[in-house]
């Protein structure tokens, strides 16, 4: 099968950490062709979406990848498309999803471009606010300080379109930096932000639970450095193996129907102390760390899902079922 990866340049990919690289490696091992393109390589001609793509092969030794010569192809002719462009979700990302929607229903697209547009990684979690810590979304500094007082004087403020922990800061009652932080992140009251009740359990870790079509693949626990609030891997968070608790699995079961409805197949949920904080749908990460702890390549599960659903859409293509 031909899989198109709409993603960042390959020289930005970390072979030992990047989830997309794990997908590339697993799919190649199972005999599939990888076609690489950037969002800017997409174009629409006479109402259909095309891309300038290059054949891509990966290896486990430097330089880790090789590209073929570029050529044009119709996106719907591929058996699957993986949208793996890293956030933030900016205007270029928006236009990418709008163009890929022209192939919607004619090939498998992971995740659904319409679902990605609708699922801001901060705001989408509010569909399941019953599982979240107390949360406020506003652009009003005054409302933020009233909320901070109401939740006991300690909260976490986040820009709505940030990623990887960028701009996530602590608000503590009595801290003279509070007003400057709020003014900065709200653009002096012009930009909405999210403020959540601080969960002390974050010092023990921020759990990333990876899902495939509403089913739990597994979880990793990301423990923050002693001098940082954030536990994201790329800012120094330490990864530990962990189990997904019965309570967290119940949350997943509650969320699964809505995520399936929205075409969100490969998803990363973030939990702190059992409370849901974010729903990650734009290029979720963590599968290589999960595979190391699980003792098997969990990326194979995702590739097998693509094989089965591509074969269902195009019955002439045999599904590569595992032995």
N, C-alpha and C positions, 0 to 999 in steps of 0.2 A: 504494500500500500504506500501511497505518497502522502506524507504528512507535511503540511506547511506550518512553519514556526514564525509567527509575526512577533519580533522581539528586538532587543537591543543588539548592537554589534557584538560579535563573538569575542572580541578581545577584551570586553568588559566582564565576561563570564568567568567565575572561579570554578574550575573543574571539580574540585573536592568539596564544594559547598552548594553550588547552584542547582536548584531543582530542575530547571530546564535542561541542563547538561545531563542530569540523570535520566530524563525522558528521552533525550537524543540517544544516549548510550543504550538504554533498554530497547528502544524501538529498532535501532540498528542491529542489535543482537538478534532480534526476532525477524530480521529480513526486510525491514521497511526502509524506504527512501526518505531522507530529510531534505526539505526545501526551505531555505532561509530567506527572509525578507524583513526589512524595516517597515514601520508604519508609513514612512514617506514613499515607499516603493509601491504602495497600493494606488490604483487608479480606476476610474469608471469610464467605460466606453459604451455608448449606446445602451445605457441602463444596466450593464453587467459589470461586475467587479473583477479586475485583473491585478496581477502583481508582477514586478520584475523580481524573479527569484534566482537563487543560486543553489546548486546541489551542495550538500554539506555532509562531511564525514568527520567523526570524532574519534579520538584515540586517548589512551590513558597516559601518554607520554608527550612532552612538549614537542611541537607547539599546540598540541591537543585538538586541532581542527584543520581541515583543508576545505577550501571553497572551489567550486567549479565556475565556469563562465556564466554570466547572467543571461537569462532568457525570459520571455514573457509567457505567462500561462493564465488561464481562467481559473479563478479560485474554486469555483464549483466543480472543477474537474479533479481536484484533490479528494482523497478519501476522508481526510480530516484536517482541520485547522486548529492550531493551538495558539491562543492569544497570550503571549508570555512577555509582553512589554512591561517593564517595571513601572510602578507608579512614580510620580504623582499622576493622577488622572487630570490632565490638562486639556487644552483645546485640541491638540494633536491627537491625544488618546480618544477624545470624543469623536473626531472625524474618522478615526480608524474604525471605531465600532459602527458608525453610521454607514461606512462603505462596505464593511464586511456583512452587514445585514442584507445586502443584495444577494448574498449566497445562502442566506438562512433558509433551512428546509431542503436544501439541495446537497449539502455536505454536513458532516458533523463539525460543530464549532464549540471549542472548549475554552472558556465558558461562553455561554450565549452572549452575543454582543449587546442585546437589549437588556439582559440581566445585569451585565457589568455596568451599563449606564445607570440603571435604576438602583444599584446597590453601592452607594457610597459607603466606604468601609467603616465609617463612624456611625452614620445615620441609619444604615440598614439594620443594625443591631436593635434599634428602637422598636422594630416589629415584635421583638421578644423582650421588651423592657421589664417584664415580670422576672426575668432571670438576671437582670443587670443591677449594679450598684445604683444608688440615686444619681440621676444624671440631669443636667441642664444644657440646653442649646440656646444660645443667645448672642447678640452683638452688644448688649448693654452692660457696661462696666458696673453700674449700680446694681443691676439684677445679679450679677456674678457675686458681688460682695455680700448681698443679702443671702444668697444661696450658701456661700461659704460659711457664714455664721450659722445657718440652719443645720448644716451637716457636721457641725462640731469644730469648725475652724481649720480643716485640713482637706485639701482637694487637689486634683490633677487637672490641668488645663491642656487642651489639645486643639491644634488647627484642624479643620474638617478635611482638608485635602493633603495633609502631611502623610508621610510614610516612613517606616523604619525607625520610628521614635523621634523623627525630626520635629522640633518645636514643642515636645511634651515637657511640661514644667510643673513643679510643685508650687502650690499656693498654701501658705501657712499663716494662720492668724498672728499678727504682730510683725511679720516680715516686711521690712521697709521696701523691699523690691516688688511687692505685690502689685501696686498700681502701675509701675513701669511695665511689668510682665503683661498685665491685662491690656494696657494701652497698646503695647507692641503687637500682641496677637490679634486683637480686635481691630487694629488700624484706627485706634481712637474712636471705637464704637461703630465702625462701618462694616466689619467682617464678623460672621458668626463663628463661634468656637463651641467646643464641647467641654463641659466641666463635670467631672465625676468625683464622687465621694472617694477619698483615699482609703485603700484597702491595705491594712498592715501586712496581710499575708503576702504582698508583693515581694517582701524581703526573702521569702522562701521560694519564690519563682512565679513566673508568668507562663502558664501552660499553653502550648500550641497543640490543638487537636486537629488533625488532618482528616477530611472527609472525602469520600468518593461516592457520588450519587446518593448522598444522605446516610451512608454507612461509615462507621469509624474505621479508618486505616490504622490509627494509633496516635500517640501523643509524645511530645518532648517537653521537658521542663527547662525554661530559660531563666537562669538565676542572675540577677544584676550584680555588677561590681559593687564593692562596698562603698564606692564614692559616686554612685550613679543611681538615679531613680529608675532608669530604663533598663530593660532586660533584653532588648533586641540583640541578636547575634552579632550583627556588624558593628555595634557600638561596644562590644566587649562582654556581652552576656555569656555565661557558661552554660553549656547544654548538658542536661542529665537525663537518663532514662526515667520513665514514669509510667504508671498505669492511668487509664482513663476511668474515673470513678463511676459507680452506678448512678450517682446524681448527675454527673456530666453527660452520661449516656442518655439519661432521661431528657435532658435539655436538648440534645441532638435529635432525639426522636420527636420532640415537640416542634423543632425547627424544620425538620426534613421535608414535610409536604410543601411548605412555602418555598424552600430553596429549589426543590424539583420543579415547581410551577414556574419559577423564574429562570430556569435553565442554568442554575449554579451547581455544577457537578463537582469540580475540584475546588475545595473551600478549606480555609484555615480559620478555626475558631480560637479566640484567645480567652482564657479563663484565669482569673486571679481569685484564689480562695473559693473556688467553685462558682464564682459569679462571672457571667459573660461580659466582656468589655468591648470586643470588636469582632467583625465578620470580614475576613480577608478574601477577596474574590479576584483582584487584579494581580495575577502572577504570585499566588501564595508560595511560600518557601518552607523548608524544613524536612523535605523528604529524604535527603541524604543523611542527615543526622538520625532520623527515625530508622532508616535502613541499617545504619551501623548498630543501633541498639537492638533492632529486631533480628539481626543476623541474616537478613535476606534483602533483596532489592525490591523495595515496596513500589518503585516506579513501574515495575512489571505489571502491577495491578491496574494502574492507570492506562497503560498501553493495551492491555488485554481488554479493558472496557471500551477503548476506542475501536479495536478490532471487531468486537461483537456488534457494536452499534453501527459501525460503517457497513458491516455485512448485512445487517438488518435493513439498512437504507438502500443498499445495492446488492441484492441477493446473489448476483453472479460472482461476487468477491468472496472467496472462502474465508471463514473465521479461523484464525490461528489459535485454536484452543490449546491450553496447557496440557502437558502429558499427565 
